Every structure is written in structure tokens, then in C-alpha cells.
Amino acid sequence: MLKRTVRKYSTKLLPLYGRPANVFTHGQGCYLVDKNEKKFLDFTAGIAVNALGHGDLQIAEIIHDQAKKLIHLSNLYHNEYAEGLAEMMVDSLQGTSLNDSQVFFCNSGTEANEGAFKFARKYARTVYPNEPTRFKIVSFKNAFHGRTLAALSATPNKKYQTPFFPLMQGFYTLDFNNVDSLSEIDKDVCAVIVEPIQGEGGINIATDEFMTALRERCDETGALLIFDEIQCGMGRTGKLFGFQNYNVEPDLLTMAKPMANGLPLGAVVVGNRVAKTISPGDHGTTFGGSPLATRVGQHVWKRISDPNFLSNVSKIGEFLYQECANLAKVSPLIQSVRGKGLMVGFTLRENVPTSMFVDLCLERGVLVVSAGNNTIRLVPPLIMTEEEIKKGIVVFERVLTIMEGRIASGKK
Ligand SMILES: Cc1ncc(COP(=O)(O)O)c(C=O)c1O
């Protein structure tokens, strides 16, 4: 078994991650290459970030050209690329409740959610000035919204939260996909945040019924509805926005991971009624929306929002799902398969360690990442081909067989 170590390569990095010994130096398309020139087929895409794969020459050229001109400007001045990207994003939202929205750019998913919470609280303070207790924020079990204190307070995972108690006040958790629990959203709630498809939590797909009931309950009580599409947005499900898989629309939308294919860029899309309550100085960022990140962001947006690109994601995603469902038929170690587009997960049976699967795949040149509930998460670049998927599936099948043998003989 591979040894995961936090100290093998560098003792100067804070030991927050258990990493394998490989040191990756470059990549091309859906492959990463390590220092020993070993190639790895990448089903992680930097955790749903490198949507257009690695080493994309168009992106490299844009970065090169823009780096020569202007990398950073601060938000003290206009920057044509941030303005342009915001316009492209809002244009893509025509025909939805966010058709008249405005955009705040930041650098990460957790920052996008922090921004959304602040905007929601400002909205409540402004629109309900006589309701000082309307500041609660509701999230759902198995959600992941980030690591900064407010985002962490909305991420009900004991392992992540407990070392950092006390968390921020005013955060509450309800059951995901449980319509009955929604009656607990009351007039003290200023916002509810939900991932239409939970990523870190184990590829858990919200039901239509739940999303519809959630929107209705928010409308009844006056709570704002925030969709966290940091992992499931921007083409990952075969739709530009994850919520387009439902008949429900949000008041605020948070995005990040693939927006600049790996350069830090996040965004909060703020619906008009909320945007109207935000004034200069309410929030800010030094780096957010830099000319470099947003110019790349425009390029990525254009390519991913192309209907042909999106329909290919749906087609390839369906293929990946079917291949995993076929694996589940032959392997007793797989309990269930879930997914939409190129966001697919399979849950291993209880007591079957996902780390064994991840490590054995790595040894055989395939990168996968686990997620909550004993799940293997497949979030490859959105440009992955059927051929590449088939190569990965051959390895998965082999690894499952090896695991069966090891588990039967009591070796872990
Ligand atoms: C749904 C969701 N929200 C928020 C975050 C936090 O994003 P970041 O790691 O960029 O802060 C993540 C990261 O995995 C995520 O998947």
C-alpha cells in the first residue's frame, strides 16, 4: 500500500494535506506528468477546476499577453475585462431571475460565499429595519461552503468545525432533500445556502421536489436563496448553471473553481433586489477581479457557454455515468452511483476504504479524489473524451478486483 505522508517532500509547508510522494511538473489536456515523466489520467481536474484541461495553449497565450500589459490594478480603477466578464455572465442569465443582476469578483469559493452572506445580511438590515433578529443563515447536512469562518459555520462537518469553535453565531443546519424540515425556516432567516449538487458531501443531487419547496419556503418567509455553484456550476453538469437542471432560480449565485481554469477567480452574482441595497464600501477585495484573471475568465466563459461544448459535456457525462453503473453491476464493492454531467460519484460499501481505491488508481496512473459518504468522486476536465474515460474504467475495474482480493484475505 502507498504511504501517504505530509512530510516527505517539504517540511516547510504547513502539514494540512496528506499527499502522495509524486511531484507533478506539467500537464497536457486530461493528463498530468510527474518528475519521473510518468503520465497520469486526471479525473480530479484540480478538484473541478481545470475544466479546459492542462496546458491549454490559448489560455497560456492570453496569460502571456496580459502579463506583459497589466496583471493587477486594484478595484480603485475600472478594468475592461472585469466589466466585460460581468456583462457576459449576466447576459448568460437572461430569461432567469438573475437577468438584471450585478457581479462581485473575488478569488475563491469561500470568499464568494462570505460575500454572499454579507450581502444577504445587508439586504435584511435594509429591507427589514425593524427585524433585528433576521440574521440567521441556514445550510444543509453534508454541505461544503468553504473554510473561512462564516463559510465554515455553514459547513456542518464536525471534523472541519470543531477545532475552530466558537463558530459564527446565527448559522443553522437542516436535512438535505427533506421537504418537511423546511418549515423550520422562519422569519429570522435572512438567507438559505444550498448546493444543487453537493460535491464534497459525496455527489448528492437535490431533488426537484426539494428545490421547489425550498424556493417556496424562502418566498413565504422573505429569506434569500443562495445557490453555491462553486463545484456544480459552469458547465460541469452539462448546463452552464447547475440550477438549470431545476425549475428554480436563486437570488444570489456563487461561483469560483473553473472560472479562470486555475487562476484564482470567484464571483457572487447578486440579483437586482439585493444589489440595490449594496453601497460603496460595504465590501471589498484587493485582488478580486484582476485584469489577468478576468481576461482569462472571459475566454473560459466563451468556450464553456458554447452550446456545443455543453451538449458534449452532457453526452460524455452520460457515458461516464453508464460506465460506472456497469462497474457497479460487476463489482460487489460499489453500493451506488450518482451523477449529472461530468460530476459522477460512486459510493463504496461500508468499511471499504476509499483511500485504498485512490492509492491503487494512483499506482496505475489514474488520479481520483474521494468525497463524503465513502464516495469516489470523478470530476475530470470537461474536455475528457470517451477514449480517456474507457482507459480510466479499465483501471477502476482492475483496482476493484485487487481490492476484493485484499479485503477477502483481510489485508488493507
Ligand atoms: C460547493 C463548494 N463551495 C465552496 C467551496 C470552497 O471553495 P474554495 O476552496 O475555492 O474556497 C468549495 C470547494 O471545494 C465547494 O466545492
PDBQT file of the ligand as one rigid body, heavy atoms in Angstrom, charges set to zero:
ROOT
HETATM    1  C1  LIG A 501     -19.534  23.796  -3.226  1.00  0.00    +0.000 C 
HETATM    2  C2  LIG A 501     -18.284  24.458  -2.733  1.00  0.00    +0.000 A 
HETATM    3  N1  LIG A 501     -18.378  25.643  -2.107  1.00  0.00    +0.000 NA
HETATM    4  C3  LIG A 501     -17.289  26.279  -1.664  1.00  0.00    +0.000 A 
HETATM    5  C4  LIG A 501     -16.035  25.739  -1.803  1.00  0.00    +0.000 A 
HETATM    6  C5  LIG A 501     -14.832  26.472  -1.300  1.00  0.00    +0.000 C 
HETATM    7  O1  LIG A 501     -14.078  26.927  -2.382  1.00  0.00    +0.000 OA
HETATM    8  P1  LIG A 501     -12.545  27.347  -2.198  1.00  0.00    +0.000 P 
HETATM    9  O2  LIG A 501     -11.784  26.107  -1.846  1.00  0.00    +0.000 OA
HETATM   10  O3  LIG A 501     -12.171  27.923  -3.530  1.00  0.00    +0.000 OA
HETATM   11  O4  LIG A 501     -12.512  28.357  -1.116  1.00  0.00    +0.000 OA
HETATM   12  C6  LIG A 501     -15.893  24.504  -2.427  1.00  0.00    +0.000 A 
HETATM   13  C7  LIG A 501     -14.561  23.869  -2.550  1.00  0.00    +0.000 C 
HETATM   14  O5  LIG A 501     -14.418  22.694  -2.725  1.00  0.00    +0.000 OA
HETATM   15  C8  LIG A 501     -17.045  23.842  -2.903  1.00  0.00    +0.000 A 
HETATM   16  O6  LIG A 501     -16.974  22.652  -3.505  1.00  0.00    +0.000 OA
ENDROOT
TORSDOF 0
